[in-house]
């Protein structure tokens, strides 16, 4: 015990010792600089800006094509009948493209979509199937598409096959089976309710039913890809499948569901094609795989996976369909159309590669 008037033995309180790691949170960067991810320059914000720019670019291209059509063939191109025709033709391949967009976003590929459309349209228009009316034709087309998608999904997800090889095998098999069923002949549809869907009397406010189906599929596809867990898992698998697996995602099951979705879209498109042409034949859906993949790529879906956009894919479909229509109205040969499509695909891939390079 200290005597009166003596200096206390205790020393003045020292500054508190720094807590390990605490300084890192207080000195994360220069004064006045917001934390990373809040400046609007994070990867998500950057992707959104690129997507908006890409969509605006496609809208601009579409506007230019419409202007060219209005200048070269004003009476024909801008007529109501021709615009309805363009939208109707875009509807069939557009539904296929929605399914392909999901597959490509996951890092896969589906080269069999055209063959699946052909097989579904042929199987759905056999005499035996037509006896069940409109419902039987629709159900048959959808089931055939789902069956083909199931085979693709099982081979890829659980069989370990490369998507390119598995879907290429399905392409050859489905085309061959369609040829065998139809015997190389055109199967004419005699079911009136099916044929009536393609007549102007069935239009709703001047819009063909096939366009309404396409619009519904597009909206559903956008909602699933952007607003559901299924869509987020699809993007995650395409970005890094191993990381997605470690995060608890059943990668195999997800891939199976994606190819089932692609097959479902092909079945719906086959029914739409039967309505549009009034027949089923083994040559239906020729080069649909090229058109669908090309539309998805120029729309902004990464061929390597990890990013997909339904809006961009639909705009890509409209661009290609408008180009085809312009070429037909100006009596340009089909080989020129294919050359133009090939050039557009190469240009789109080069642009994607340039944007992804740091």
C-alpha positions in Angstrom: 0.0 0.0 0.0 1.5 3.4 -1.1 2.2 6.0 1.5 0.3 9.4 1.4 1.7 11.7 -1.2 3.6 9.1 -3.0 3.4 8.5 -6.7 1.0 5.7 -7.7 2.9 2.6 -8.8 0.6 1.9 -11.7 1.7 3.4 -15.1 -0.6 5.4 -17.3 -3.0 3.3 -19.5 -1.3 2.3 -22.7 -2.9 2.4 -26.1 -4.9 -0.7 -26.9 -3.1 -3.3 -28.9 -4.2 -3.5 -32.5 -6.6 -6.4 -33.2 -5.1 -8.8 -35.8 -6.9 -8.3 -39.1 -8.8 -5.2 -37.9 -6.5 -2.8 -39.8 -7.3 -4.5 -43.0 -11.0 -3.5 -42.8 -10.1 0.1 -42.0 -7.4 0.5 -44.7 -9.0 -1.5 -47.6 -8.0 1.2 -50.1 -7.3 4.8 -50.7 -9.4 7.4 -48.9 -12.7 8.1 -50.7 -12.6 5.0 -52.9 -15.7 2.8 -52.4 -15.2 -0.9 -51.8 -15.0 -3.2 -54.8 -18.3 -4.3 -56.2 -20.1 -1.0 -55.4 -18.7 1.2 -58.1 -20.8 -0.2 -60.9 -17.7 -1.8 -62.4 -18.1 -5.2 -61.0 -18.4 -8.1 -63.5 -22.2 -8.4 -63.1 -22.8 -4.7 -63.9 -20.3 -4.9 -66.8 -22.2 -7.9 -68.3 -25.5 -6.1 -68.0 -24.1 -3.1 -69.9 -22.7 -5.3 -72.6 -26.0 -7.2 -72.9 -27.9 -3.9 -73.2 -25.4 -2.6 -75.8 -25.6 -5.9 -77.7 -29.4 -5.9 -77.8 -29.4 -2.3 -79.0 -27.0 -3.2 -81.7 -29.3 -6.0 -82.9 -32.2 -3.7 -82.8 -30.2 -1.3 -84.9 -29.3 -4.0 -87.4 -33.0 -5.0 -87.6 -34.0 -1.4 -88.2 -31.4 -1.2 -91.1 -32.7 -4.4 -92.7 -36.3 -3.1 -92.5 -35.2 0.2 -94.1 -33.4 -1.7 -96.9 -36.5 -3.8 -97.5 -38.7 -0.7 -97.5 -36.4 0.9 -100.0 -35.8 -2.1 -102.4 -39.3 -3.7 -102.2 -41.6 -1.2 -100.4 -44.9 -2.6 -101.7 -44.0 -6.2 -101.0 -41.7 -6.1 -97.9 -43.8 -3.7 -95.8 -47.1 -5.4 -96.6 -49.1 -6.9 -93.8 -49.0 -10.3 -95.3 -45.3 -10.3 -95.6 -44.7 -9.1 -92.1 -47.0 -11.8 -90.8 -45.1 -14.3 -92.9 -41.7 -13.2 -91.4 -43.0 -13.4 -87.9 -44.6 -16.8 -88.6 -41.4 -18.2 -90.1 -39.4 -16.8 -87.2 -41.7 -18.5 -84.7 -40.8 -22.1 -85.6 -37.0 -21.6 -85.5 -37.4 -19.2 -82.6 -38.9 -21.9 -80.3 -36.0 -24.2 -81.2 -33.6 -21.4 -80.4 -35.0 -20.8 -76.9 -34.1 -24.5 -76.1 -30.7 -24.2 -77.7 -29.9 -21.1 -75.8 -30.3 -23.0 -72.5 -28.0 -25.8 -73.7 -25.3 -23.4 -74.9 -25.5 -21.4 -71.7 -24.7 -24.5 -69.8 -21.6 -25.1 -71.9 -23.2 -27.8 -74.1 -24.2 -28.0 -77.7 -27.1 -29.6 -79.6 -26.6 -30.4 -83.2 -29.7 -32.6 -83.4 -32.5 -30.1 -83.2 -33.3 -30.0 -86.9 -33.4 -33.8 -87.0 -35.6 -34.0 -83.9 -38.0 -31.5 -85.6 -38.1 -33.7 -88.7 -38.7 -37.0 -86.8 -41.4 -35.4 -84.5 -43.2 -33.9 -87.5 -43.1 -37.2 -89.4 -44.2 -39.3 -86.5 -47.0 -36.9 -85.6 -48.5 -37.0 -89.1 -48.7 -40.7 -89.7 -52.2 -42.0 -90.5 -52.4 -43.8 -87.2 -51.6 -40.6 -85.2 -54.0 -38.4 -87.2 -56.9 -40.6 -86.1 -56.5 -39.0 -82.7 -57.0 -35.5 -84.0 -55.2 -32.3 -83.0 -54.5 -33.5 -79.5 -52.9 -36.7 -80.7 -50.7 -34.9 -83.2 -49.5 -32.3 -80.6 -48.9 -35.0 -77.9 -47.0 -37.2 -80.3 -44.8 -34.4 -81.5 -44.0 -33.4 -77.9 -43.3 -36.9 -76.7 -41.0 -37.6 -79.6 -39.1 -34.5 -78.9 -38.8 -35.3 -75.2 -37.7 -38.9 -76.1 -34.9 -37.7 -78.3 -33.9 -35.1 -75.6 -33.9 -37.8 -73.0 -31.5 -40.0 -75.1 -29.2 -37.0 -75.6 -29.3 -36.1 -71.9 -28.6 -39.6 -70.7 -25.7 -40.1 -73.1 -24.1 -36.8 -72.1 -24.9 -36.5 -68.4 -24.6 -40.1 -67.3 -22.7 -41.7 -70.2 -19.9 -39.2 -70.2 -20.2 -38.6 -74.0 -19.1 -35.3 -75.5 -22.2 -33.2 -76.4 -20.9 -32.7 -80.0 -20.6 -36.5 -80.6 -23.8 -37.5 -78.8 -26.0 -34.9 -80.6 -24.3 -35.6 -83.9 -25.2 -39.3 -83.5 -28.8 -38.3 -82.7 -28.8 -36.1 -85.8 -28.0 -39.0 -88.1 -30.3 -41.5 -86.3 -33.3 -39.2 -86.1 -32.9 -38.3 -89.8 -32.7 -41.9 -90.7 -35.7 -42.9 -88.7 -37.7 -40.0 -90.1 -36.8 -41.3 -93.6 -37.8 -44.8 -92.7 -41.2 -43.9 -91.2 -42.2 -41.6 -94.1 -40.5 -43.7 -96.8 -39.3 -40.5 -98.3 -42.9 -39.3 -98.9 -44.7 -36.2 -97.8 -47.4 -37.0 -95.3 -50.3 -34.7 -95.8 -52.4 -33.6 -92.8 -56.1 -34.1 -93.1 -57.2 -33.0 -89.6 -59.2 -29.8 -90.1 -58.5 -28.3 -86.6 -54.8 -28.4 -87.3 -55.1 -26.9 -90.7 -57.4 -24.2 -89.4 -54.7 -22.8 -87.1 -52.8 -21.7 -90.1 -55.7 -19.8 -91.7 -56.3 -16.0 -91.3 -59.6 -16.8 -89.6 -57.7 -18.1 -86.6 -55.6 -14.9 -86.1 -56.0 -13.0 -82.9 -56.1 -9.3 -83.5 -54.2 -9.9 -86.7 -51.5 -12.0 -85.0 -51.1 -15.6 -86.2 -51.4 -18.3 -83.5 -47.9 -19.5 -84.2 -46.5 -16.1 -83.3 -48.5 -16.1 -80.0 -47.0 -19.6 -79.2 -43.6 -18.2 -79.9 -44.2 -15.2 -77.7 -45.4 -17.4 -74.8 -42.3 -19.7 -75.1 -40.1 -16.6 -75.2 -41.6 -15.1 -72.1 -41.4 -18.5 -70.2 -37.8 -19.0 -71.3 -36.8 -15.6 -70.1 -38.5 -16.1 -66.8 -36.9 -19.5 -66.3 -33.4 -18.4 -67.2 -33.4 -15.1 -65.3 -35.8 -15.5 -62.4 -35.5 -19.2 -61.3 -33.0 -21.4 -59.5 -33.0 -23.6 -62.6 -31.7 -20.7 -64.7 -29.1 -19.8 -62.1 -27.8 -23.4 -62.0 -27.7 -23.4 -65.8 -25.4 -20.4 -65.8 -23.3 -21.7 -63.0 -22.7 -25.0 -64.8 -21.7 -23.2 -67.9 -19.3 -20.9 -66.0 -17.6 -23.7 -64.1 -19.1 -27.1 -63.8 -16.7 -28.3 -61.1 -17.3 -25.3 -58.9 -21.1 -25.8 -59.4 -20.7 -29.4 -58.3 -18.8 -28.4 -55.2 -21.5 -25.8 -54.4 -24.0 -28.6 -54.2 -25.6 -28.5 -57.7 -26.4 -31.9 -59.2 -24.6 -31.2 -62.5 -25.6 -34.5 -64.2 -29.3 -34.0 -63.4 -29.2 -30.4 -64.5 -27.7 -31.3 -67.9 -30.3 -34.1 -68.4 -33.1 -31.5 -67.7 -31.5 -29.1 -70.2 -31.5 -31.6 -73.1 -35.0 -32.6 -72.2 -36.0 -28.9 -72.4 -34.3 -28.7 -75.8 -36.2 -31.8 -77.0 -39.5 -30.3 -75.7 -38.9 -27.1 -77.7 -38.2 -29.2 -80.8 -41.5 -31.1 -80.3 -43.5 -27.9 -80.0 -41.7 -26.5 -83.1 -42.5 -29.6 -85.0 -46.2 -29.2 -84.3 -46.0 -25.6 -85.4 -44.2 -26.6 -88.6 -47.0 -29.2 -89.3 -49.5 -26.4 -88.8 -47.5 -24.1 -91.1 -46.9 -26.5 -93.9 -49.9 -28.9 -93.5 -47.6 -31.9 -93.8 -44.8 -33.8 -92.3 -41.6 -34.9 -94.2 -38.2 -36.1 -93.4 -36.6 -33.0 -94.8 -38.3 -30.7 -92.2 -36.0 -28.7 -90.0 -33.1 -28.8 -92.5 -30.1 -26.7 -91.1 -32.2 -25.6 -88.1 -29.2 -26.4 -85.9 -27.2 -23.8 -87.8 -29.9 -21.2 -87.6 -30.6 -21.8 -83.9 -26.9 -21.8 -82.8 -26.2 -18.8 -85.0 -29.1 -16.8 -83.6 -28.1 -17.6 -80.1 -24.4 -16.6 -80.7 -25.1 -13.3 -82.4 -27.6 -12.6 -79.6 -24.9 -12.7 -77.1 -24.9 -16.2 -75.7 -21.4 -17.4 -75.1 -20.5 -20.5 -77.1 -18.2 -21.6 -74.2 -21.1 -21.3 -71.7 -21.7 -19.2 -68.6 -23.8 -16.5 -70.2 -27.1 -16.6 -72.1 -29.8 -14.2 -73.2 -33.2 -15.1 -74.4 -33.9 -11.6 -75.6 -30.7 -11.5 -77.7 -31.5 -15.0 -79.2 -35.0 -13.8 -80.3 -33.5 -10.7 -81.9 -31.0 -12.9 -83.6 -33.8 -15.1 -85.0 -35.6 -12.0 -86.3 -32.4 -10.7 -87.9 -31.8 -14.0 -89.8 -35.4 -14.4 -90.8 -35.5 -10.8 -92.1 -32.3 -11.4 -94.1 -33.8 -14.6 -95.6 -37.0 -12.8 -96.5 -35.1 -9.9 -98.1 -33.0 -12.3 -100.2 -36.1 -14.1 -101.4 -37.9 -10.9 -102.3 -34.8 -9.7 -104.3 -34.5 -13.1 -106.0 -31.0 -13.8 -104.5 -30.0 -17.5 -104.5 -30.0 -19.6 -101.4 -26.3 -20.2 -101.6 -25.7 -16.5 -101.1 -27.9 -16.7 -98.0 -25.8 -19.4 -96.5 -22.6 -17.5 -97.2 -24.1 -14.5 -95.5 -25.1 -16.5 -92.4 -21.7 -18.1 -92.2 -20.0 -14.7 -92.3 -22.3 -13.3 -89.6 -21.5 -16.3 -87.3 -17.7 -15.8 -87.7 -18.1 -12.1 -87.1 -20.1 -12.7 -83.9 -17.7 -15.2 -82.5 -14.7 -12.9 -83.2 -16.6 -10.0 -81.4 -17.2 -12.3 -78.4 -13.6 -13.4 -78.3 -12.4 -9.8 -78.4 -14.7 -8.8 -75.6 -13.6 -11.7 -73.4 -9.9 -10.9 -73.9 -8.6 -8.8 -71.0 
